[in-house]
Amino acid sequence: MKKVKNNLFILLFLLLGLLYSCKETPIVPQQSYLALAFDHRVNNKTIALDTNYYTNAAGNQYWLNEIKYFISSLHLYKNDGTKIEINQNDGIHYVDLFYENTLAWNISQNIPEGLYDSIGFVFGFNEIENQSYRFKNPPESNMAWPQLLGGGYHYMMLNGWFYQGDTLAAPLNIHLGRGQIYQGTTHDVESIIGFVDNYFSVTFPKSFLIKRAETTTLTIVMHIDNWFKEPFIYDFNYWGGHIMQNQSAMQMLKENGYNVFTIE
């Protein structure tokens, strides 16, 4: 009897082992990701904040100590025309040379594998996305645009100094955001009758492959000098160093902005 019980125990053990060995091993999906790096150049050389002097197309000497901006509505296009929208952080990324961690955007959203032929984004925010108080904490919250001037956020701050003449250094605050339309000739906030959204969209024809279980890295380059030369030469002496209430100056920067970015 004892021998029979032992045999039954062995048989049961073998049957259980056979049962578990026949179960299929679950297939774990292999994710594919995209990472963006951000580089900032003058004359195609990486900019040096606070130390290097540069000369723009108008002959103004300047140097920068802050570069910060937003991109939003990031999207990709596959070769078949399929549009992939990046939803992580609502498709928004803040870049600030003071914070090294902002110089890379590791997108954790799964990107469908395959061949892509372009990538694009909005510089700044469109009318819908540019909502006051959406960022609760710095450094993003520090980019708030004054409510009296239309609210929302700065699209960009390029801060530094430029030479007026040979020796006099003046503050340089190239701030791009929501512009104002004034009634009459004064720039009194009480005479504002409308606002202008100075964002712009850029799309780069860039062929790249998203591979399964890999991260593809692309570099977005801001060519600082192009803000001031194409298609319009931007003269600091004419426009001055502070342009938040000067829609004509912001419009010129917006038009030049289409030639500022490349992707590698």
Residue frames relative to the residue before (quaternion, step in Angstrom):
aa qw qx qy qz dx dy dz
M 1.0000 0.0000 0.0000 0.0000 0.00 0.00 0.00
K 0.6416 0.5240 -0.3192 0.4603 3.53 1.00 -0.85
K 0.6435 0.5243 -0.3207 0.4562 3.57 1.04 -0.80
V 0.6358 0.5302 -0.3281 0.4550 3.58 1.03 -0.78
K 0.6480 0.5168 -0.3197 0.4591 3.57 0.98 -0.89
N 0.6422 0.5213 -0.3253 0.4583 3.57 1.00 -0.80
N 0.6559 0.5123 -0.3105 0.4593 3.56 0.97 -0.84
L 0.6424 0.5152 -0.3205 0.4681 3.56 1.04 -0.81
F 0.6332 0.5313 -0.3248 0.4597 3.57 1.02 -0.80
I 0.6579 0.5034 -0.3047 0.4701 3.58 0.96 -0.89
L 0.6507 0.5213 -0.3149 0.4535 3.57 0.99 -0.90
L 0.6483 0.5154 -0.3127 0.4651 3.58 0.98 -0.88
F 0.6415 0.5311 -0.3163 0.4542 3.58 0.98 -0.84
L 0.6655 0.5020 -0.2950 0.4671 3.56 1.00 -0.91
L 0.6485 0.5191 -0.3184 0.4568 3.58 1.01 -0.81
L 0.6458 0.5100 -0.3186 0.4704 3.58 1.00 -0.81
G 0.6466 0.5174 -0.3169 0.4624 3.57 0.98 -0.81
L 0.6482 0.5102 -0.3141 0.4700 3.56 1.02 -0.83
L 0.6330 0.5476 -0.3284 0.4377 3.56 1.00 -0.85
Y 0.7124 0.4487 -0.2635 0.4708 3.60 0.83 -0.96
S 0.6425 0.5288 -0.3353 0.4417 3.59 1.06 -0.66
C 0.6628 0.5125 -0.3059 0.4522 3.57 1.18 -0.49
K 0.5380 0.6205 -0.4163 0.3903 3.57 1.23 -0.25
E 0.4789 -0.6790 0.4763 0.2877 3.57 -0.97 0.83
T 0.4514 -0.6561 0.5334 0.2850 3.53 -1.10 0.76
P 0.4487 -0.7059 0.4622 0.2947 3.64 -0.67 1.01
I 0.3756 -0.7196 0.5438 0.2131 3.56 -1.04 0.84
V 0.2168 -0.7737 0.5857 0.1064 3.55 -0.67 1.14
P 0.4022 -0.7263 0.4917 0.2627 3.64 -0.59 1.09
Q 0.3156 -0.7412 0.5658 0.1756 3.55 -1.03 0.86
Q 0.3018 -0.7964 0.5061 0.1357 3.54 -0.52 1.25
S 0.2039 -0.7457 0.6217 0.1258 3.53 -1.27 0.57
Y 0.1256 -0.8325 0.5396 0.0028 3.55 -0.87 0.97
L 0.2703 -0.7246 0.6108 0.1697 3.51 -1.40 0.32
A 0.0727 -0.7701 0.6323 0.0442 3.56 -1.07 0.78
L 0.1749 -0.7735 0.6020 0.0933 3.56 -1.04 0.82
A 0.1461 -0.7485 0.6406 0.0894 3.54 -1.06 0.86
F 0.2368 -0.7825 0.5649 0.1117 3.58 -1.07 0.74
D 0.0410 -0.7894 0.6119 -0.0265 3.53 -0.82 1.11
H 0.1719 -0.7889 0.5875 0.0538 3.57 -1.12 0.72
R 0.0073 -0.8466 0.5251 -0.0866 3.53 -0.52 1.23
V 0.1318 -0.7113 0.6788 0.1259 3.48 -1.40 0.40
N 0.8167 -0.0005 -0.0681 0.5730 3.57 -0.73 1.10
N 0.6337 -0.5888 0.2772 0.4181 3.52 1.14 0.91
K 0.5925 0.4927 -0.4002 0.4960 3.59 1.16 0.60
T 0.5756 -0.6122 0.4097 0.3550 3.57 -0.96 0.86
I 0.4693 -0.7121 0.4522 0.2612 3.55 -0.78 1.07
A 0.2233 -0.7365 0.6236 0.1371 3.54 -1.19 0.67
L 0.3010 -0.7777 0.5259 0.1672 3.57 -0.43 1.20
D 0.8611 0.2055 -0.1582 0.4373 3.53 -1.23 0.71
T 0.7522 0.4169 -0.2192 0.4608 3.60 1.12 -0.45
N 0.7753 0.3388 -0.1803 0.5016 3.59 0.87 -0.90
Y 0.3049 -0.7063 0.6120 0.1832 3.54 -1.15 0.81
Y 0.1096 -0.7825 0.6110 0.0489 3.53 -1.09 0.77
T 0.2675 -0.7430 0.5911 0.1646 3.55 -1.26 0.44
N 0.2897 -0.7723 0.5371 0.1766 3.59 -0.70 1.02
A 0.7425 -0.4334 0.2783 0.4283 3.57 -1.33 0.08
A 0.6606 0.4883 -0.3088 0.4794 3.60 1.19 -0.43
G 0.5637 -0.6211 0.3763 0.3935 3.58 1.29 -0.04
N 0.4604 0.6724 -0.4568 0.3569 3.60 1.25 0.23
Q 0.2910 -0.7242 0.5952 0.1913 3.56 -0.98 0.84
Y 0.0836 0.8051 -0.5783 0.1022 3.58 -0.88 0.94
W 0.0525 -0.7506 0.6501 0.1059 3.50 -1.35 0.18
L 0.3123 -0.7687 0.5410 0.1378 3.55 -1.15 0.69
N 0.1430 -0.7813 0.5981 0.1070 3.55 -1.15 0.63
E 0.7785 0.1776 -0.1446 0.5844 3.61 1.26 -0.05
I 0.0328 0.7478 -0.6628 0.0190 3.53 -1.11 0.82
K 0.2165 0.7715 -0.5722 0.1749 3.58 -0.60 1.12
Y 0.1210 0.7967 -0.5749 0.1419 3.55 -1.00 0.87
F 0.3657 -0.6959 0.5727 0.2324 3.54 -1.39 0.19
I 0.0738 -0.7013 0.6966 0.1320 3.48 -1.35 0.48
S 0.0650 -0.8020 0.5938 0.0073 3.57 -1.11 0.65
S 0.7989 0.3058 -0.2213 0.4683 3.56 -1.38 0.09
L 0.1476 0.8072 -0.5529 0.1447 3.59 0.93 0.89
H 0.0942 0.7992 -0.5853 0.0993 3.57 -0.89 0.94
L 0.2377 -0.7486 0.6067 0.1223 3.53 -1.30 0.53
Y 0.1932 -0.7558 0.6094 0.1416 3.55 -1.26 0.46
K 0.3374 -0.7146 0.5775 0.2050 3.53 -0.94 0.95
N 0.6943 -0.4884 0.3357 0.4083 3.55 -1.29 0.33
D 0.6908 0.4677 -0.2846 0.4722 3.59 1.12 -0.58
G 0.6285 -0.5687 0.3235 0.4206 3.59 1.29 0.19
T 0.4603 0.6820 -0.4515 0.3452 3.61 1.24 -0.09
K 0.2559 -0.7682 0.5723 0.1298 3.55 -0.89 1.00
I 0.1316 -0.7725 0.6190 0.0519 3.56 -0.88 1.02
E 0.1632 -0.7977 0.5759 0.0733 3.57 -0.58 1.15
I 0.3547 -0.7183 0.5589 0.2142 3.54 -1.00 0.87
N 0.1820 -0.8220 0.5365 0.0576 3.55 -0.60 1.20
Q 0.4926 0.6636 -0.4389 0.3525 3.58 1.20 -0.33
N 0.8243 0.0381 -0.0905 0.5575 3.60 -0.82 1.02
D 0.5850 -0.5916 0.3534 0.4276 3.58 1.15 0.66
G 0.6285 -0.5622 0.3265 0.4271 3.58 1.15 0.58
I 0.5738 0.5957 -0.3558 0.4351 3.59 1.30 0.32
H 0.0172 0.7785 -0.6274 -0.0043 3.55 -1.10 0.77
Y 0.2628 -0.7521 0.5921 0.1214 3.53 -1.06 0.93
V 0.1326 -0.7848 0.6042 0.0381 3.57 -0.89 1.02
D 0.1022 0.7777 -0.6079 0.1227 3.56 -0.84 1.02
L 0.3928 -0.7570 0.4674 0.2329 3.58 -0.49 1.16
F 0.5744 0.5795 -0.3815 0.4344 3.59 1.23 -0.27
Y 0.7420 0.3209 -0.1759 0.5617 3.58 1.20 -0.61
E 0.3429 -0.7891 0.4725 0.1912 3.54 -0.19 1.31
N 0.6337 0.5608 -0.3439 0.4069 3.59 1.01 -0.70
T 0.6319 0.5290 -0.3460 0.4484 3.62 1.22 -0.31
L 0.5855 0.6096 -0.3623 0.3929 3.59 1.24 -0.25
A 0.7257 0.2484 -0.2251 0.6009 3.55 1.30 0.23
W 0.1292 -0.7642 0.6282 0.0689 3.53 -1.07 0.79
N 0.1056 -0.7910 0.6024 0.0178 3.53 -0.35 1.29
I 0.1920 -0.8242 0.5277 0.0730 3.53 -0.16 1.32
S 0.2635 -0.8066 0.5152 0.1205 3.55 -0.50 1.22
Q 0.4848 0.6544 -0.4375 0.3813 3.58 1.25 -0.12
N 0.4674 -0.6727 0.4916 0.2955 3.58 -0.91 0.89
I 0.1854 -0.7778 0.5955 0.0775 3.58 -0.84 1.07
P 0.4700 -0.6814 0.4681 0.3095 3.63 -0.67 0.97
E 0.4654 -0.6835 0.4813 0.2910 3.57 -0.89 0.90
G 0.4567 0.6771 -0.5024 0.2839 3.53 -1.23 0.47
L 0.6128 -0.5484 0.4307 0.3717 3.53 -1.36 -0.06
Y 0.1416 -0.7837 0.6034 0.0397 3.55 -0.90 1.02
D 0.2386 -0.8041 0.5286 0.1310 3.58 -1.08 0.66
S 0.8161 0.0657 -0.0601 0.5710 3.63 1.20 -0.03
I 0.1160 -0.7495 0.6480 0.0703 3.51 -1.37 0.41
G 0.0091 0.8239 -0.5652 0.0398 3.59 -0.99 0.75
F 0.0337 -0.7827 0.6204 0.0360 3.53 -1.32 0.24
V 0.4480 -0.6158 0.5624 0.3223 3.52 -1.39 0.08
F 0.2988 -0.7196 0.5919 0.2064 3.55 -0.95 0.86
G 0.7567 0.1853 -0.2003 0.5941 3.53 -0.45 1.26
F 0.5498 -0.5770 0.4708 0.3785 3.56 -1.01 -0.89
N 0.4254 -0.6546 0.5444 0.3069 3.54 -1.14 0.58
E 0.7576 -0.4104 0.2535 0.4398 3.59 -1.30 0.13
I 0.6739 0.5009 -0.2965 0.4550 3.58 1.02 -0.79
E 0.7294 0.4513 -0.2436 0.4528 3.58 0.88 -0.96
N 0.6555 0.5401 -0.3181 0.4213 3.60 1.10 -0.61
Q 0.2032 0.8037 -0.5177 0.2116 3.54 0.52 1.29
S 0.4827 -0.6709 0.4843 0.2869 3.56 -0.86 0.98
Y 0.8479 0.2201 -0.1860 0.4450 3.54 -1.27 0.68
R 0.4024 0.7121 -0.5003 0.2841 3.62 1.11 0.32
F 0.7187 0.3431 -0.2319 0.5585 3.60 1.18 -0.49
K 0.2613 -0.8116 0.5106 0.1108 3.55 -0.62 1.15
N 0.7923 0.2907 -0.1209 0.5226 3.58 1.11 -0.64
P 0.5148 -0.6066 0.4957 0.3482 3.57 -1.23 0.48
P 0.5531 -0.0833 -0.8151 -0.1507 1.53 -2.36 0.81
E 0.5124 0.6705 -0.4276 0.3242 3.62 1.17 -0.40
S 0.6577 0.5252 -0.3261 0.4304 3.59 0.92 -0.83
N 0.5979 0.5781 -0.3564 0.4258 3.59 1.19 -0.47
M 0.6184 0.5540 -0.3318 0.4479 3.57 1.30 -0.21
A 0.3302 0.7702 -0.4945 0.2305 3.61 1.23 0.17
W 0.3239 -0.7159 0.5930 0.1756 3.55 -1.08 0.89
P 0.5703 -0.6275 0.3833 0.3662 3.65 -0.81 0.87
Q 0.5317 -0.6500 0.4464 0.3092 3.55 -0.94 0.93
L 0.6446 0.5377 -0.3253 0.4354 3.59 0.98 -0.79
L 0.7203 0.4086 -0.2358 0.5085 3.57 1.22 -0.51
G 0.7710 -0.3596 0.1779 0.4946 3.57 1.20 0.40
G 0.3802 -0.7605 0.4604 0.2553 3.58 1.23 -0.30
G 0.5583 0.5726 -0.4715 0.3717 3.52 -1.34 -0.14
Y 0.5772 -0.5891 0.4505 0.3419 3.55 -1.09 -0.76
H 0.5779 -0.5104 0.4967 0.3985 3.50 -1.34 0.35
Y 0.3687 -0.6720 0.5859 0.2630 3.54 -1.08 0.70
M 0.8065 -0.0338 0.0910 0.5832 3.55 1.02 -0.88
M 0.0683 -0.7308 0.6740 0.0837 3.50 -1.35 0.54
L 0.0047 -0.7248 0.6890 -0.0015 3.55 -0.90 1.04
N 0.0109 0.8339 -0.5477 0.0674 3.56 -0.29 1.26
G 0.2977 0.7379 -0.5681 0.2099 3.54 -1.03 0.81
W 0.5261 -0.5961 0.4942 0.3518 3.54 -1.07 -0.86
F 0.0536 -0.7716 0.6289 0.0792 3.54 -1.25 0.40
Y 0.4877 -0.6650 0.4875 0.2869 3.52 -1.24 0.50
Q 0.1635 -0.7249 0.6623 0.0956 3.52 -0.94 1.01
G 0.7686 0.0679 -0.0987 0.6284 3.55 -0.14 1.27
D 0.7513 -0.4185 0.2799 0.4266 3.56 -1.19 -0.48
T 0.8379 0.2375 -0.0771 0.4853 3.58 0.98 -0.76
L 0.6585 0.5325 -0.3217 0.4235 3.62 1.09 -0.55
A 0.1911 -0.7865 0.5802 0.0904 3.58 -0.60 1.17
A 0.0974 -0.7940 0.5998 0.0179 3.57 -0.88 1.00
P 0.5744 -0.5938 0.4241 0.3710 3.61 -1.09 0.63
L 0.1673 -0.7616 0.6211 0.0796 3.54 -1.11 0.82
N 0.0767 0.7911 -0.5973 0.1071 3.57 -0.53 1.22
I 0.0307 -0.7981 0.6005 -0.0391 3.53 0.04 1.34
H 0.0818 0.8091 -0.5677 0.1277 3.56 -0.07 1.34
L 0.1047 -0.7979 0.5933 0.0181 3.53 -0.70 1.15
G 0.2654 0.7431 -0.5753 0.2155 3.54 -0.90 0.99
R 0.7903 -0.2794 0.2252 0.4966 3.54 -1.15 -0.66
G 0.2647 -0.7868 0.5425 0.1287 3.58 -0.73 1.08
Q 0.3618 -0.7362 0.5396 0.1896 3.52 -1.32 0.29
I 0.2355 -0.7162 0.6355 0.1665 3.53 -1.25 0.57
Y 0.1674 -0.8181 0.5481 0.0478 3.55 -0.68 1.14
Q 0.3783 -0.6794 0.5782 0.2470 3.50 -1.22 0.61
G 0.7821 0.2252 -0.1933 0.5480 3.56 -0.68 1.05
T 0.6685 -0.5351 0.3712 0.3591 3.54 -1.29 -0.31
T 0.6168 0.5485 -0.3583 0.4363 3.61 1.21 -0.17
H 0.3567 -0.7128 0.5608 0.2239 3.54 -1.30 0.38
D 0.2365 0.7619 -0.5501 0.2471 3.53 1.01 0.87
V 0.5186 -0.6694 0.4248 0.3202 3.60 -0.82 0.98
E 0.6177 0.5575 -0.3519 0.4288 3.60 1.11 -0.51
S 0.6793 0.4679 -0.2951 0.4822 3.58 1.24 -0.27
I 0.4108 0.7031 -0.4809 0.3250 3.62 1.25 0.23
I 0.0876 -0.8136 0.5745 0.0198 3.57 -0.80 1.03
G 0.8121 0.0139 -0.0147 0.5832 3.59 1.24 -0.01
F 0.3057 -0.7451 0.5680 0.1694 3.54 -1.34 0.24
V 0.2305 -0.7522 0.6054 0.1207 3.55 -1.27 0.55
D 0.2609 -0.7553 0.5812 0.1536 3.58 -0.83 1.00
N 0.1917 -0.8467 0.4939 0.0492 3.54 -0.41 1.28
Y 0.3357 0.7262 -0.5324 0.2765 3.59 1.10 0.56
F 0.0742 -0.7774 0.6177 0.0924 3.55 -1.29 0.21
S 0.3676 -0.7265 0.5453 0.1994 3.54 -1.22 0.59
V 0.0669 -0.7819 0.6187 0.0362 3.55 -1.03 0.80
T 0.0831 -0.7689 0.6330 0.0351 3.53 -1.12 0.79
F 0.2042 -0.7940 0.5666 0.0821 3.54 -0.86 1.00
P 0.3172 -0.7184 0.5796 0.2178 3.61 -0.79 0.95
K 0.2146 0.7794 -0.5420 0.2295 3.54 -0.03 1.32
S 0.2392 -0.7741 0.5728 0.1247 3.57 -0.62 1.15
F 0.1857 0.7694 -0.5958 0.1365 3.57 -0.81 0.99
L 0.3657 -0.7402 0.5381 0.1700 3.51 -1.23 0.62
I 0.2002 -0.7338 0.6378 0.1215 3.54 -0.96 0.94
K 0.1464 -0.8159 0.5580 0.0395 3.56 -0.56 1.21
R 0.5832 -0.5921 0.4305 0.3520 3.54 -1.14 0.66
A 0.8573 0.1070 -0.1158 0.4901 3.53 -1.06 0.92
E 0.6463 0.4677 -0.3418 0.4967 3.58 1.17 0.58
T 0.3440 -0.6952 0.5846 0.2381 3.55 -1.35 0.31
T 0.2079 -0.7667 0.5988 0.1018 3.56 -0.80 1.06
T 0.1602 -0.8059 0.5668 0.0593 3.58 -0.81 1.03
L 0.0590 -0.7689 0.6365 0.0112 3.55 -0.96 0.99
T 0.2784 -0.7538 0.5728 0.1617 3.58 -1.15 0.64
I 0.1883 -0.7533 0.6228 0.0963 3.55 -0.86 1.05
V 0.1486 -0.8102 0.5660 0.0340 3.56 -0.66 1.16
M 0.1765 -0.7395 0.6401 0.1105 3.56 -0.95 0.96
H 0.1972 -0.7698 0.5993 0.0971 3.58 -0.67 1.13
I 0.3386 -0.8005 0.4591 0.1837 3.55 0.02 1.35
D 0.6699 0.5273 -0.3155 0.4166 3.59 0.86 -0.93
N 0.6204 0.5637 -0.3538 0.4148 3.62 1.13 -0.51
W 0.5077 0.6220 -0.4356 0.4070 3.60 1.19 -0.25
F 0.7860 0.3738 -0.1429 0.4713 3.55 1.10 -0.75
K 0.7795 0.3837 -0.1996 0.4532 3.62 1.15 0.13
E 0.8135 0.2218 -0.1192 0.5241 3.65 1.01 -0.46
P 0.5603 -0.2971 -0.7670 0.0972 1.56 -1.43 2.08
F 0.6980 0.4431 -0.2704 0.4933 3.61 1.26 -0.14
I 0.3857 -0.6898 0.5588 0.2512 3.57 -1.01 0.82
Y 0.1964 -0.8044 0.5582 0.0526 3.52 -0.65 1.21
D 0.1485 -0.8179 0.5553 0.0239 3.56 -0.51 1.26
F 0.4012 -0.7316 0.4995 0.2329 3.59 -0.59 1.13
N 0.6364 0.5434 -0.3377 0.4310 3.59 1.01 -0.74
Y 0.6787 0.4727 -0.2897 0.4816 3.58 1.08 -0.67
W 0.7711 0.3745 -0.1956 0.4763 3.58 0.78 -1.03
G 0.4155 -0.7083 0.4745 0.3171 3.59 1.15 -0.47
G 0.6006 -0.6186 0.3905 0.3226 3.53 -1.28 0.22
H 0.7368 0.3419 -0.2010 0.5476 3.60 1.23 -0.25
I 0.0028 0.8650 -0.4977 0.0637 3.61 -0.36 1.21
M 0.3218 0.7942 -0.4849 0.1748 3.63 1.20 0.14
Q 0.7701 0.2980 -0.1845 0.5330 3.62 1.02 -0.59
N 0.5832 0.5549 -0.3746 0.4601 3.56 1.21 0.51
Q 0.2225 -0.8219 0.5121 0.1128 3.56 0.04 1.31
S 0.6028 0.5639 -0.3719 0.4245 3.62 1.03 -0.63
A 0.6611 0.4879 -0.3042 0.4820 3.57 1.00 -0.83
M 0.6681 0.4951 -0.3076 0.4624 3.59 0.94 -0.85
Q 0.6132 0.5444 -0.3475 0.4548 3.59 1.07 -0.69
M 0.6436 0.5140 -0.3238 0.4656 3.58 1.00 -0.79
L 0.6525 0.5007 -0.3142 0.4741 3.59 0.95 -0.83
K 0.6209 0.5394 -0.3406 0.4555 3.58 1.01 -0.78
E 0.6708 0.4899 -0.3038 0.4667 3.59 0.88 -0.91
N 0.6597 0.4904 -0.3057 0.4804 3.59 1.01 -0.77
G 0.5804 0.6440 -0.3582 0.3465 3.56 1.13 -0.68
Y 0.5769 0.6008 -0.3821 0.4002 3.59 1.12 -0.54
N 0.7342 0.4004 -0.2223 0.5011 3.59 1.20 -0.48
V 0.4947 0.7094 -0.3931 0.3123 3.57 1.29 0.11
F 0.7875 0.3577 -0.1614 0.4753 3.58 0.95 -0.85
T 0.0150 -0.7305 0.6810 0.0479 3.50 -1.28 0.61
I 0.2643 -0.7530 0.5796 0.1649 3.55 -1.29 0.25
E 0.1326 -0.7987 0.5858 0.0362 3.54 -0.97 0.88
